[in-house]
Amino acid sequence: MRHLLRMAGHSSRTNMHARNLAIVWAPNLLRSRDIEAAGFNGTAAFMEVRVQSIVVEFILTHVEQLF
């Protein structure tokens, strides 16, 4: 998480601020075998990724307090 926070610190050059990093990394960081087994697709899959990205963005914006 600290590495991703460092990456977000370069967002003025890369446009990879906390929200974009969360969107990209959330499905890997918060992977759920139950969700994959259920075979989510379409809207359900999108909503799951949305929730995951919100959680990862929260963690990234509060790294110092959490870790």
C-alpha positions in Angstrom: 0.0 0.0 0.0 2.8 2.4 0.7 4.2 1.7 -2.7 0.9 2.6 -4.3 0.7 5.7 -2.2 4.2 6.7 -3.5 2.8 6.1 -7.1 -0.2 8.3 -6.3 2.3 11.0 -5.3 3.4 11.2 -8.9 -0.2 11.7 -10.2 0.5 15.1 -11.6 2.7 13.4 -14.2 1.1 10.0 -14.5 -2.6 10.8 -13.8 -2.6 7.7 -11.5 -4.1 9.2 -8.4 -5.5 7.1 -5.6 -8.8 6.5 -7.4 -7.3 5.3 -10.6 -4.8 3.1 -8.7 -7.7 1.7 -6.7 -9.7 0.9 -9.9 -6.7 -1.0 -11.4 -5.5 -2.8 -8.3 -8.7 -3.5 -6.4 -9.7 -6.7 -8.2 -6.3 -8.2 -7.5 -5.9 -7.0 -3.9 -9.4 -7.9 -2.8 -10.0 -11.0 -5.0 -12.8 -13.3 -3.8 -13.0 -16.9 -4.8 -16.6 -17.0 -3.8 -17.4 -14.2 -6.2 -15.5 -15.9 -9.0 -17.2 -19.2 -8.3 -20.6 -17.5 -8.5 -19.7 -16.4 -12.0 -20.6 -12.8 -11.7 -20.9 -11.1 -15.0 -22.3 -7.9 -16.4 -23.8 -5.5 -13.8 -23.1 -7.7 -10.8 -19.4 -7.9 -11.7 -19.2 -4.1 -12.3 -20.8 -3.4 -8.9 -18.4 -5.8 -7.1 -15.3 -4.1 -8.7 -16.8 -0.7 -7.7 -17.1 -1.8 -4.1 -13.6 -3.2 -4.2 -12.2 0.0 -5.7 -13.9 2.2 -3.0 -12.3 0.1 -0.3 -8.8 0.2 -1.8 -9.1 4.0 -2.4 -10.1 4.4 1.3 -7.1 2.4 2.3 -4.8 4.4 0.1 -6.0 7.7 1.4 -5.5 6.5 5.0 -2.3 4.5 4.8 -0.6 6.4 7.5 -3.4 5.9 10.0 -4.0 2.2 9.1 -0.4 1.0 8.9 
